Amino acid sequence: MRGRSSAALSGKPLAAVFGTGTPAFQRAMNGAPYDSPLKATREYVTTVSRLLKGTSGEARRADATATTRLDPTLTDFPEVETGLGVLQGKMARPAVEQADVALTWMTPLSYVRDTLLLGARCSVLGARCSVLGGGEPGPRVVSVVHVVVRRSGRDVPGAVRPATRNHLSSPHYQRALAAAGVSLTGSDQDIARNLVDHGVVLVGIGTADEIASNVSNYWAVGIDEVALNPCVLVTEGPAEAPRDLLEITAACRAAAEPRMEETP
């Protein structure tokens, strides 16, 4: 209902991306953590996808009420894709099998490349060929990247830590970042510096050009889309965050123009 409503009201396609959350969240919602997060993820995304498409008799039998509310004859709204958050390699399989989008969040590019993409486009996320034995293309891969433009008087570590603190308190993010070689020990300044040094947060020194240059590295390893997450939204509010985003996207467009002109 929410996915279709958002797409209909905005007139734009929507990617609805889901994750299992922490065991504490699962316990709060269901009374106990999932016995198998992978199984729960596969079942949930499969059901949502079938309901959105409105073509599965199995889905209608499984949830007649929801299907009645999601009228399968409604076709005049933009597409709603289903997606999965992929933080560790195990979650890549249900993403390949069931999702339109695989989304990485707050992980260094090297980790995405070497652990989630395995260094090639024909990979765990990049194509079904390596996991399922077929030749079909895999899900679109989207990486959410934290960004901050360094400005006069701006406390970059002071912007980085509040924007990342909640995720860094979760064991599954701690494990993924530890596997990527990112230390989360020491003071807030130390942790913020490590996140910047390892490219978990992209920082532009005075301008957005450096961030744009680093974003271009994502295209080089086969990422389909980069979503920019402005750290200053938490500390400086909704006036400064768009300022960062507009400068970074303008720099990204400028950096892409020579490549686009070279493309036949």
N, C-alpha and C positions, 0 to 999 in steps of 0.2 A: 504493500500500500504506500509506504513512504517513498520507495524507489520510483514507482510509477507517478506518484503525485509530484515529486521533485522534477522529474523529466517533463511532465506535462506543463507544469507551471513555468519552468524556465525555458521550455522549448529547445533544450539541449540534451544530447545523450548523457547518460549518467553511468559511472562505474561504482557500484555498491560493493565495497570491499569489507570482508569480515575476518575476524580472528577469534581464537578461543578465549582470550583474556588469561589472567593469572588463575592459579588454582583457588586463591582466596575469592576471586570474583565468581568463579564457577560454583564454589560452595555457597556463596551468598545468594546466588540465583536459583540453584538447584538442590541445595541441601548437602551436596557432596561434589568433589571434583569429578571430572569425567574419568571413567575407567580407561578410555582410549581417546585422547584428543584427536588423533588422526581419523578414527571412525566417526566421532561426533562431527568433525569438520566436513568429512565427505558426505554424510547424510544431510547435514544442514544446507550446504551449498547446492547439493543436487536438488533438494526440495524447493529451495528458493528459485533456482533456475527454471524448474518445471512450472512453478506457479507463475513466474513472470512471462514465460512463453505461452502458458495456458493451453498446452496441447497434450498433456500427459494424463491419460485416464488413471494411471497409478497415483499421480499427485492428487487428483480429484478425490479418489477413494481415501487417500491418507489424510486429507484435510478438506472436507467438503465445505465447511464454513468459509475458510480462507479463499477457496477457489470461487465460491459464489461471490464474495466481495471483490475478488480480482477477476472481473468478467473477462473470459477468454476472447470475447468478440471485440473487445476494445483494441484497436490497432492504430489509432491516430495519435500516438505519443512516441517521442523519440526512444531509441533503443536504450534499455537498461542492461548493462553488463554485470555479471557477478565476478567477484574477485576474492582472492585469499591473500592475507598477509603472510609472507614467507620470511622467517628469520633464521631458520636452521634447515639443513638439507632434507630432513624427514618430511617437512611440510611441502616440499616441492612436488612430491608425487600426486597428492590430491589436487594441487594447483594445476598440474599438467592434465590430469584426468577429467577434472570437473569445471575448472574456472576459465573465464575469458581473460582475466587479468591476474598476474602475480605481482604483488607489491612488496618491495623491500623498504625498511624504515630504519633510519639511524644506524646504518652499518657502513663501514669504509668501502670504497670502491674495490679495493683489493679483495675484500672478503666476498663481496657480491660476485666478482669475477672468478675467483679461485674456488669458492665453496658453493655458491648458489648457481653460477653459470658454468663453472668448471672450465673457464677460460675460452669457451667457444660458443657460437650461436647454436650449434647442434649439441644441446646439453640437457641437463635435467630440466631446466625451465625453458630453454630455448627451442626445443623441438620434441615432439612425442617420440621421435625415432629412437632416441637413446633409452627411453624408459619403457615404452609399450611395444617397440619393435615395428612400428608403422612409419609412414613418411609424412604424416600430417604436421602442419605447423603448430607450435605450442602456444601458450597464452602470451598476450602482450605483457612485457615486463616494464613495470613502472618503479622508479626509485624516488622515494621522498628524501630530500636532502635539506638539512638545517643550514641556514645562511645568515650572515650578518655583515653589513658594510661598516668598516672601521671609520668613524668620523671623529673630528676633534671633540674631546670631552666625553666621548662614549666609552663606557666601561664594558669592553667586550666579554671578559670572563663573567662579569656581573649579568650580562645578557644570556650567555651560554648556559650557565648552571640552572637558572629557573626554568628555562625552556626544555631542559633535558632531565631534570631531577626525577620526575615521576617515572619515566621509563627506566632510568638507571637504577631505581629501587626495585625493579622486577628481576627475579632470578634468571628468567630466560633471556633478557637483554644482557645481563651481566655475563652469562655463559657465552653468548654470541660474541660480545665485545672482547672477552678474554681470549676466545679462540682466534679473534682477529688481531691479538697482540696489544689491545688497548688497556692500559692500567687505569683502574678506577679507585686507586688508593691515594691518600694524601689529602691536602686541603682542597677546598672548592676551586682555588686558583690552579692547583696542580691538575685536577681532573679536567677543568675547562681547557687548559693548555694541551693535555693529552688528546682531547677530542678534536681540537683544531689541528694539532700536529699530524694526526692520523686521518684527517679528512672526513671525520664524522660530521664536523661543522665546517663549512667553507666560509672563509673570511676574506673580504676584499680590503687591501691596504689603501685606504683613501678613496678608491674608486671601485666600481663593480667589475672592472675588466678582468681582474684575477679570478673572481668567481666564475665569470663566463668562460675563461680558459679552462678551469677545472671541470665545469659542466660538460665541455666538449669531450672530455675524456670518457664520459659515460657513453656517448654515441659510439666511441671507438671500440668498446667491448661488446656492443650489441644491445644496450638498454634502449627501449623504444621511447620512453618518456621520462622526464625528470620533473618532479613536483617540488617547488621551492617552499620551504617552511621558514618564515622569518622569525628568528629568535626574539627580536625586539618587541614583538607583539605582546609578550608577557610583561616586560619591564617598562616599555615606553608607550604602549597602547596602539590603537587602530589608526593613528595619524602617521606615525613613523614607519609602521610595517609596510604599507603600500608604497611609501617613498623608496624603501629598500627594493621592493619587488619590481617597481617600474624601472629603476636604474639597472637592476640585474638583467631583466628581460630585454631591455634596450641593448645592453652590452652583448647579450647572447645573440640577438638578431644581427648586430653589426659583425660579430665574429663568424656567423653562419653565411653571410652574404657572399664572400669569396668562394666558399665551397659550393654554394648553390649555383653560382655562375659557371663553375667548372663542370657541373654535372650535365651530361648531354641530355 
